[in-house]
Amino acid sequence: HPPPDPVQLPLVTSVVDALLDGSECASTAASSTRCSRVMDAALDAYYGGRGDAFWARPETWGRRPSPPAGERPEWLKTAAFSSV
C-alpha cells in the first residue's frame, strides 16, 4: 500500500492557492492563533516548560504524573483549552 497523503496537505494546498491566485483560505489569523495557543499549552506540559533550553534536557520530557481517574490533566485546564 502506498503511504497516505500527509494530513496537513489540504491546508497547505489551500494556503498556497490563496497566495498564488487569491482564492479563499479557510485558515485565518484567528484560527491559527488559537491553534498555536493549544499547541503551546500541550508542548509546555509535555516538555515541562519551554522557557529554557528544554531541548537540552530530554530526560524530563513527558514525565508528568497522570491525573486521578476522571480528572483532566492540568495543562487541559489552561485558558487555551477552555473551549476544547
C-alpha positions as a printed NumPy array, in Angstrom:
array([[  0.   ,   0.   ,   0.   ],
       [  1.279,   3.481,  -0.788],
       [  1.573,   5.809,   2.203],
       [ -1.387,   8.16 ,   2.758],
       [ -1.169,  11.834,   1.907],
       [  0.026,  13.973,   4.804],
       [ -2.911,  15.072,   6.965],
       [ -1.952,  18.726,   6.502],
       [ -1.868,  18.53 ,   2.674],
       [ -5.329,  20.113,   2.15 ],
       [ -4.457,  23.108,   4.355],
       [ -1.044,  23.58 ,   2.734],
       [ -2.662,  23.394,  -0.699],
       [ -5.311,  25.929,   0.317],
       [ -2.712,  28.376,   1.652],
       [ -0.53 ,  28.037,  -1.448],
       [ -3.549,  28.528,  -3.737],
       [ -4.61 ,  31.622,  -1.78 ],
       [ -1.116,  33.088,  -2.12 ],
       [ -0.833,  32.278,  -5.813],
       [ -4.284,  33.145,  -7.122],
       [ -6.067,  34.965,  -4.312],
       [ -8.587,  32.19 ,  -3.668],
       [-10.187,  31.935,  -0.245],
       [ -8.393,  30.046,   2.518],
       [-10.201,  28.501,   5.49 ],
       [ -7.285,  29.269,   7.804],
       [ -7.369,  32.724,   9.336],
       [ -5.155,  34.648,  11.717],
       [ -7.678,  33.892,  14.485],
       [ -7.786,  30.152,  13.808],
       [ -4.011,  29.858,  13.537],
       [ -3.545,  31.863,  16.754],
       [ -5.976,  29.554,  18.546],
       [ -4.121,  26.508,  17.218],
       [ -0.788,  27.988,  18.285],
       [ -2.058,  28.546,  21.848],
       [ -3.334,  24.975,  22.094],
       [ -0.068,  23.542,  20.741],
       [  1.999,  25.742,  23.069],
       [ -0.019,  24.575,  26.097],
       [  0.297,  20.918,  25.133],
       [  4.013,  21.156,  24.391],
       [  4.697,  23.158,  27.543],
       [  3.128,  20.389,  29.587],
       [  4.995,  17.658,  27.737],
       [  8.4  ,  19.33 ,  27.897],
       [  7.959,  20.517,  31.477],
       [  8.235,  24.148,  30.4  ],
       [  9.8  ,  25.704,  27.337],
       [ 11.226,  28.917,  28.81 ],
       [ 14.688,  27.415,  28.974],
       [ 16.865,  25.153,  26.817],
       [ 14.28 ,  22.356,  27.053],
       [ 15.857,  20.545,  24.099],
       [ 18.975,  20.012,  26.244],
       [ 17.056,  18.048,  28.909],
       [ 15.208,  15.246,  27.08 ],
       [ 15.195,  13.164,  30.253],
       [ 12.454,  15.463,  31.617],
       [ 10.131,  15.202,  28.617],
       [  6.786,  13.547,  29.171],
       [  7.497,  12.853,  32.838],
       [  4.25 ,  14.259,  34.185],
       [  2.273,  12.198,  36.675],
       [ -1.121,  11.095,  35.419],
       [ -4.117,  12.85 ,  36.977],
       [ -6.536,  10.827,  39.105],
       [ -9.132,   8.87 ,  37.143],
       [-11.82 ,  11.116,  35.712],
       [ -9.822,  14.349,  36.107],
       [ -8.346,  16.417,  33.311],
       [ -4.58 ,  16.974,  33.235],
       [ -3.505,  20.418,  34.489],
       [ -2.459,  21.535,  31.006],
       [ -6.016,  20.921,  29.765],
       [ -7.308,  23.314,  32.436],
       [ -5.451,  26.287,  30.918],
       [ -7.161,  29.137,  29.086],
       [ -6.008,  27.757,  25.73 ],
       [ -8.237,  24.72 ,  26.281],
       [-11.209,  26.458,  27.892],
       [-13.357,  25.864,  24.817],
       [-11.945,  22.455,  23.873]])
